[in-house]
Amino acid sequence: MDNFINSVKSKALSVGEYLTPVLRESKFKSTGVLTPEEFVAAGDFLVYHCPTWSWSKAYDVAPRDYLPVDKQFLITKHVPCHRRCKQMQYDSNLEKIISEDTGDALDEWVDTHHFAPDANQKAADVEETFSPGNKKTEPMEDDDDDDDGPAMDMDAFVEGGGIDQDDPYRFVPTKKEETTVGSGDNIIKTRTYDLHITYDKYYQVPRLWLLGYNEDKMYLSIPEMNEDFSEDHANKTITIEAHPHMNNVQMASVHPCRHAEVMKKLIEQLESSGKELGVHQYLLIFLKFVQAVIPTIEYDYTRSIEL
């Protein structure tokens, strides 16, 4: 029943996109959406500053005429995913209340990593919980509703300064020694993802797509990919749909229904502090706020952003 409902929703959105006129006038500052030309400009900026991304043409389908033929969507391949989301569960035992006498008053704050091991020890203690399968999965089908649940905790992202945070205690993977048959070389085996960014004509914002592979380079099943998605978003914000620029390819996608809302909040927040967000920086910021949905997929190499 869920598959039927999602299939109907997907077809309805396809019809809606077909009937939606191409946005020609910029509404970036007022609503947080993009014109196709602004999407291309933001894509060029991303490719320039992060060369792991590149533009791609459409495959086995007609290119969208409102985008350049050779710039239909953005792609990055073989992005590592070293651990599952459940390995990031919060541990209150790592907290300690720190008191500091400033002379005028006694300040107290919470050190959430006070008892945490150093980065190398922390990495060494993390063990992979996934056992790779031996067979390639069949084409993926959607299991659940797309946007019945909350899209993401936007306020926490905006108010928490999520644009340029860089946690010094983030997971730092170490090499796991495995010897290949007939070779003495050590190799690292880990899950990887291909990520695509398309322009959604209906919502007039970028849309992120994901295709996962296990340690043996076989497609991940939907339940396996859900292990790498935030529990608040798996089967809700993230759905399995047909890729708009590739024929008969189903991929996981972060639903774009609230992307413009988040971007508008960020624009307003920066304006209130006397700063301005340029439309060319859109995708750099976009990749940072969708990190809340896929926190263990290590695609973000833009550690700092000048605004």
C-alpha positions as CSV (number, residue, x, y, z in Angstrom):
1,M,0.0,0.0,0.0
2,D,2.8,2.4,0.9
3,N,4.5,1.7,-2.4
4,F,1.3,2.5,-4.3
5,I,0.9,5.8,-2.4
6,N,4.4,6.8,-2.9
7,S,4.2,5.9,-6.6
8,V,1.1,8.1,-6.9
9,K,2.8,11.0,-5.1
10,S,5.9,10.7,-7.3
11,K,3.8,10.8,-10.5
12,A,1.8,13.7,-9.2
13,L,5.0,15.7,-8.5
14,S,6.2,14.8,-12.0
15,V,3.1,16.3,-13.4
16,G,3.4,19.3,-11.2
17,E,7.0,19.9,-12.2
18,Y,6.0,19.6,-15.9
19,L,3.2,22.2,-15.4
20,T,5.3,24.6,-13.3
21,P,6.8,27.4,-15.4
22,V,10.5,27.9,-15.3
23,L,11.4,30.6,-12.7
24,R,13.0,33.5,-14.6
25,E,13.1,36.3,-12.0
26,S,15.4,35.9,-9.0
27,K,13.6,35.4,-5.6
28,F,16.6,34.2,-3.7
29,K,16.6,36.8,-1.0
30,S,12.8,37.0,-0.5
31,T,12.0,33.3,-0.6
32,G,15.2,31.3,-0.7
33,V,14.6,29.7,-4.1
34,L,16.8,29.7,-7.2
35,T,16.3,30.2,-10.9
36,P,18.0,27.6,-13.2
37,E,20.7,30.2,-14.1
38,E,21.4,30.8,-10.4
39,F,21.6,27.0,-9.8
40,V,24.2,26.8,-12.6
41,A,26.2,29.7,-11.1
42,A,26.1,28.1,-7.6
43,G,27.2,24.8,-9.2
44,D,30.1,26.4,-10.9
45,F,31.2,27.9,-7.6
46,L,31.0,24.6,-5.9
47,V,33.0,22.8,-8.6
48,Y,35.7,25.5,-8.4
49,H,36.0,25.4,-4.6
50,C,35.5,21.6,-4.2
51,P,36.9,19.8,-7.3
52,T,35.5,16.4,-6.0
53,W,32.3,17.7,-7.6
54,S,31.7,17.9,-11.3
55,W,28.9,18.6,-13.8
56,S,27.3,15.9,-15.7
57,K,25.0,15.6,-18.8
58,A,21.8,13.6,-18.8
59,Y,21.9,9.8,-19.5
60,D,19.4,8.1,-21.8
61,V,16.8,10.9,-21.2
62,A,16.2,14.2,-22.9
63,P,18.1,17.0,-21.2
64,R,16.1,19.7,-19.5
65,D,16.0,22.6,-21.9
66,Y,16.2,25.2,-19.1
67,L,19.7,23.9,-18.1
68,P,22.9,23.7,-20.3
69,V,23.3,20.3,-22.0
70,D,26.6,19.7,-20.2
71,K,25.4,21.0,-16.8
72,Q,22.2,19.0,-16.1
73,F,23.3,17.9,-12.6
74,L,26.3,17.8,-10.2
75,I,27.9,14.5,-9.1
76,T,30.6,13.3,-6.7
77,K,31.6,9.6,-6.5
78,H,33.0,7.2,-3.9
79,V,32.3,9.3,-0.9
80,P,33.3,7.3,2.3
81,C,30.9,6.3,5.0
82,H,32.9,4.7,7.8
83,R,30.3,4.0,10.4
84,R,26.5,3.7,11.0
85,C,24.4,6.4,12.5
86,K,23.6,4.3,15.6
87,Q,27.3,4.5,16.5
88,M,26.9,8.3,17.0
89,Q,24.4,7.9,19.9
90,Y,24.7,10.5,22.6
91,D,26.5,9.4,25.8
92,S,25.7,11.5,28.9
93,N,28.6,9.9,30.8
94,L,30.9,12.1,28.8
95,E,29.5,15.3,30.3
96,K,31.0,17.3,33.2
97,I,29.8,20.6,34.7
98,I,32.7,23.1,34.5
99,S,32.6,26.1,36.9
100,E,34.7,29.2,36.3
101,D,34.9,32.2,38.7
102,T,35.1,35.4,36.6
103,G,35.2,37.6,39.6
104,D,31.8,39.1,39.2
105,A,29.9,35.8,39.0
106,L,30.3,32.1,38.9
107,D,29.9,30.8,35.3
108,E,29.0,27.2,34.7
109,W,29.0,25.4,31.4
110,V,28.8,21.8,30.1
111,D,31.8,20.1,28.6
112,T,30.2,17.3,26.6
113,H,33.5,15.7,25.7
114,H,35.3,16.0,29.1
115,F,35.8,12.2,29.5
116,A,36.1,11.5,25.8
117,P,39.3,9.6,24.7
118,D,41.6,11.4,22.3
119,A,40.8,11.2,18.6
120,N,43.1,8.3,17.8
121,Q,41.8,6.2,20.7
122,K,38.2,7.1,19.9
123,A,38.7,6.0,16.3
124,A,40.5,2.8,17.3
125,D,37.5,1.8,19.6
126,V,34.9,2.2,16.8
127,E,34.1,-1.1,15.1
128,E,32.2,-1.6,12.0
129,T,28.8,-3.3,12.5
130,F,27.9,-4.0,8.9
131,S,28.5,-7.4,7.3
132,P,28.7,-7.0,3.5
133,G,26.3,-9.1,1.3
134,N,27.5,-11.2,-1.6
135,K,24.9,-10.3,-4.2
136,K,23.9,-7.2,-6.0
137,T,20.5,-5.8,-4.8
138,E,17.6,-5.5,-7.1
139,P,16.4,-2.0,-8.1
140,M,15.3,-0.1,-5.0
141,E,11.7,0.5,-4.2
142,D,10.2,3.0,-1.7
143,D,8.9,1.6,1.6
144,D,7.4,4.5,3.4
145,D,5.9,7.9,3.2
146,D,8.0,10.8,1.9
147,D,7.1,13.9,3.8
148,D,4.7,12.8,6.5
149,G,7.4,13.4,9.2
150,P,9.4,16.5,10.0
151,A,11.9,17.4,7.3
152,M,14.8,18.3,9.6
153,D,15.4,20.3,12.7
154,M,15.9,23.5,10.9
155,D,15.8,25.8,13.9
156,A,18.5,23.8,15.7
157,F,20.7,24.1,12.6
158,V,20.2,27.8,12.1
159,E,20.4,28.8,15.8
160,G,23.3,26.4,16.5
161,G,25.6,28.0,14.0
162,G,25.6,25.0,11.8
163,I,27.2,26.9,8.9
164,D,30.8,26.6,9.9
165,Q,31.0,24.3,12.9
166,D,33.9,21.9,12.8
167,D,33.8,19.5,15.8
168,P,37.3,18.6,16.9
169,Y,36.0,15.4,18.3
170,R,34.4,14.2,15.0
171,F,35.1,10.6,14.0
172,V,38.6,10.2,12.6
173,P,38.8,6.8,10.9
174,T,42.0,4.6,11.2
175,K,43.2,2.0,8.7
176,K,41.7,-1.4,9.3
177,E,44.3,-3.9,8.1
178,E,43.1,-6.6,5.8
179,T,45.3,-8.6,3.5
180,T,44.0,-9.2,0.0
181,V,44.4,-12.7,-1.5
182,G,47.8,-13.0,-3.2
183,S,48.9,-9.6,-2.0
184,G,50.7,-8.3,1.1
185,D,49.1,-4.8,0.7
186,N,46.8,-3.5,3.4
187,I,43.5,-2.1,2.2
188,I,40.7,-0.1,3.7
189,K,37.2,-1.5,3.1
190,T,34.3,0.9,3.8
191,R,30.9,1.8,2.4
192,T,30.8,4.5,-0.2
193,Y,28.1,6.7,-1.8
194,D,27.6,8.5,-5.1
195,L,26.0,11.9,-4.5
196,H,24.1,13.9,-7.1
197,I,22.6,17.4,-6.9
198,T,19.8,18.2,-9.3
199,Y,17.6,21.3,-9.8
200,D,14.0,20.7,-8.8
201,K,11.8,22.8,-11.1
202,Y,8.7,22.3,-8.9
203,Y,10.3,23.4,-5.6
204,Q,12.8,25.6,-7.4
205,V,15.7,24.5,-5.1
206,P,18.6,22.0,-5.3
207,R,17.8,18.4,-4.5
208,L,20.3,15.8,-3.2
209,W,20.3,12.1,-4.4
210,L,22.3,9.2,-2.9
211,L,23.3,5.8,-4.2
212,G,25.2,3.5,-1.7
213,Y,27.7,0.7,-2.1
214,N,28.9,-1.9,0.4
215,E,32.5,-2.9,1.1
216,D,32.4,-5.2,-1.9
217,K,31.1,-2.4,-4.3
218,M,27.6,-4.0,-4.5
219,Y,24.5,-1.8,-4.2
220,L,23.2,-1.3,-0.7
221,S,19.6,-2.3,0.0
222,I,17.1,0.3,1.4
223,P,17.4,-1.1,5.0
224,E,21.2,-0.9,4.7
225,M,21.1,2.7,3.5
226,N,18.7,3.6,6.3
227,E,21.5,2.7,8.7
228,D,23.4,5.7,7.3
229,F,20.5,8.1,7.5
230,S,19.4,10.0,10.6
231,E,16.5,8.1,12.3
232,D,14.4,11.2,12.2
233,H,14.6,11.4,8.4
234,A,14.9,7.8,7.1
235,N,11.7,6.8,5.3
236,K,10.3,10.3,5.9
237,T,12.4,13.1,4.5
238,I,14.5,10.6,2.5
239,T,12.5,8.7,-0.2
240,I,13.4,6.4,-3.1
241,E,12.4,8.0,-6.4
242,A,13.4,8.0,-10.1
243,H,16.4,10.1,-11.0
244,P,15.3,12.9,-13.3
245,H,18.3,12.8,-15.5
246,M,19.0,9.0,-15.7
247,N,16.7,6.4,-17.3
248,N,15.3,3.7,-15.0
249,V,17.5,4.6,-12.0
250,Q,16.0,4.7,-8.5
251,M,18.0,6.6,-5.9
252,A,17.5,7.8,-2.3
253,S,16.7,11.5,-2.3
254,V,16.4,14.2,0.4
255,H,12.9,15.7,-0.1
256,P,13.3,19.4,-1.0
257,C,10.0,20.7,0.5
258,R,11.7,22.8,3.2
259,H,15.0,23.7,1.6
260,A,13.8,27.2,0.6
261,E,12.5,27.8,4.1
262,V,15.9,26.9,5.7
263,M,17.8,29.1,3.2
264,K,15.5,32.1,3.9
265,K,16.1,31.8,7.6
266,L,19.9,31.7,7.0
267,I,19.6,34.8,4.8
268,E,17.6,36.7,7.4
269,Q,20.0,35.6,10.2
270,L,23.1,36.9,8.3
271,E,21.4,40.1,7.3
272,S,20.6,40.8,11.0
273,S,24.3,40.6,11.7
274,G,25.3,42.8,8.9
275,K,26.4,40.1,6.5
276,E,25.1,39.0,3.1
277,L,24.8,35.5,1.6
278,G,25.6,35.5,-2.2
279,V,23.5,33.3,-4.4
280,H,26.7,31.7,-5.7
281,Q,27.3,30.3,-2.2
282,Y,24.0,28.5,-2.1
283,L,25.3,25.0,-2.6
284,L,28.1,25.3,-0.1
285,I,25.5,26.2,2.5
286,F,23.0,23.6,1.2
287,L,25.5,20.8,1.7
288,K,26.1,21.8,5.3
289,F,22.5,21.8,6.4
290,V,21.7,18.5,4.7
291,Q,24.6,17.0,6.7
292,A,22.1,16.7,9.6
293,V,20.2,14.1,7.5
294,I,23.3,12.0,6.5
295,P,25.8,12.7,9.3
296,T,28.2,9.8,8.6
297,I,28.6,10.3,4.9
298,E,31.8,12.4,4.7
299,Y,31.3,14.5,1.6
300,D,31.8,18.0,3.1
301,Y,35.3,19.3,2.4
302,T,34.4,22.9,2.7
303,R,35.4,23.4,6.4
304,S,35.1,27.1,6.4
305,I,33.1,29.6,4.4
306,E,33.8,33.3,3.9
307,L,30.6,35.3,4.1
